[in-house]
Amino acid sequence: MERALIKDILEKGNFGQQVTVCGWVRTRRESKGFAFVVLHDGSTQDTLQLVIPGKTPASQEVHRCDTGAAIRAKGVLKESPGKGQRVEVEVTVIDVFGESDPYQYPLQKKGHTLDFLREITHLRPRTNTFGAVFRIRNILAAAVHEFFQDRGFCWVHTPVITSSDCEGAGELFSVTSLDFENLPRRDGSGVDFSQDFFGRRAFLTVSGQLEAESLAMSLGKVYTFGPTFRAENSNTTRHLSEFWMIEPEMAFADLRDDMRLAEEFFRYLCRAVIEKGGKEIAFLEKQYQRMSVEEIHKLAETPFVHTTYTNTIRELKVAKEHFEFGVEWGMDLQSEHERYLTDKVFGGPVIVTDYPKEIKAFYMRMNDDGKTVAAMDILVPKIGEIIGGSQREERLGVLDERMRQTGIPSESLQWYLDLRRFGSAPHAGFGLGFERFVQYITGMANIRDVIPYPRAPRTI
């Protein structure tokens, strides 16, 4: 179906040109022999005004152009004499594809709460807010691929179904074909998973990192960008049960290479939003008084501070701030500590390195002090941690011992240990939760508002 996008019409402004537009009606009003229809098509934050003169064939269809209706309009692009828009289309033909009952359509011309809009996820993308959020999400998704492809990384697809728990947290969704009404049992009361589809217990993955490591040890530089799952019974504004992760892995790389890549990546995404999504960011800032183009620009240009975990504990111990959680070496930093560091101590993004081994995953490389690992977290103002990564442990004996200490069964991860047996090399990587980044850049208060169909406890 031939049509022009409203985005292109507004950018080019070719007055006198015949145009055909399709979209959904935002509003309709009639005055002094004319009808005025405001149309949006999802291509831009802006709308297009259609002017329908009375006593024309098009005017006979105006009564069907209620809010929410899907229409096609043909006419001439003209400079608008009215306030609020530069151009308008004087319509000669209207085709109504799908009518909308104005008394039942839930998106009326009034403010709607985000809580209410979460109840109609199938319609909320038609609003200004969610149109802006999902276009920014699209800009960022494209930028992810552009960044890594330009640097020689290979996009790989790691399994969604797995038998291992990468993080060791045990918060996994089970995948089974067994009949819950007639479960096979072992001697005793346990379920006999040898009769399941895969012949063993299977789960939805929490991370593609371990598999990405094996691919990096063949292809050199890889990245994953796909869905991951966590069965964490959390209803906070920062948690989802289904979310997308970006996880690059690099062979022949150490922690310094990892930090350099992560900082470049973060800056690149910020610049992409400024360049291609400025109008959407400006709208969200005006609507919700949160992240601004200026703040994002500052994030893209401000050098990241580098410090160690030990130094951050020292900073927190002498702080005059009252923290809900106490500060001791060996503790995991809480959001309040991270925000204090970024907002009040350093005034910008911070990379914290060399965390205690007890609070980090088994696969992170042990430092020479025997107490810390070569890990790094990027902390940013307002929210704290946004990227986490490390140099991976490439020494077979050290990794095997770390798995034993942390209770990770080596039987199911012999393939992972094989990477250290056959041609092991220094390697590093990090993870960025895509929705967490979109939430940060858009300033949305709830992470459920930056993914089209949020999955969370009691929400599907």
Summary of the structure (lengths in Angstrom):
residues: 460
radius of gyration: 26.8
end to end distance: 34.2
largest distance: 85.6
contacts: 1427
relative contact order: 0.11
helix: 35%
strand: 26%
